[in-house]
Each structure stands twice: as C-alpha cells, then as structure tokens.
C-alpha cells in the first residue's frame, strides 16, 4: 500500500555496501576479485559473458568447487575499485569513457566494449594504476 503519511524508512548497515552472497556450484572466488551474480543469483568470479550482474569486490576467498550452489558464501563490498584496463588497444577504457559504462573482461580487468560481456559499472577515473569503476 502506498504511503499516506511520513515514514521512518530503515537503512541497511553501511548503506548496503557490504553484502554476503551465496556462491555458485563449482566456483572459486579470490579475495580482491570482481564478483558477479549469475542468472540464479549465485556469486562467481567475473568472466566475459552476457547476462551477469556485477556485485562488487570479494572481501575474502571462497572455494565452492565441491559444493552445490549456496553451500558457501562470500563477503562482497560495493563501491569504487581500481581494475586493470584491457590490453587490447581498440577496447581500452580511455578518459572519454568517464561516467560511461565499462564491461567485464575477467575478475580483474575491464574494457570499453560491451559485445559478449556484461556491465562492470561506471568509469569514475582513468589512472596510471588502472580504471576506477563504480559498482553499486
């Protein structure tokens, strides 16, 4: 039912920036890596594929190679993280891509090209250290 008066709407601790997600069957996630959700809502290390949802950066290592989906969990932090830029010259993220989407190459690399990939997040900065990407 829609509001008819003001409401004290609760906020998640830390604004939902830290979440715990179920890990996909057979998945290994390394701490510090880019994490995605598959179509079933299970976490796995980011790969170049369509239909994935970027979740954030893994805060811990999680190995579910011998488990079913959800047997293990992984702590993930959402925010702005610096990932590697692709080595493919034509697909590099450049300063003109700031505030535009970038796309997943793997669990530590992004690209400016969407073809065959999923969105990693918004480019916040292009630095000598890598590409600052907002994953929220």
Secondary structure, DSSP 8 states (H G I E B T S, - for coil): ---SS-------GGGG-EEEEEB-TT-EE-TTSEEEE-TTS-EEE--S-TT-EEEEEESS-EE-TTS-TTSSEEEEE-EEEEEEE-S-GGG---GGGTTSEEEEEETTEEES--TT--EEEEEEEEETTEEEEEE-
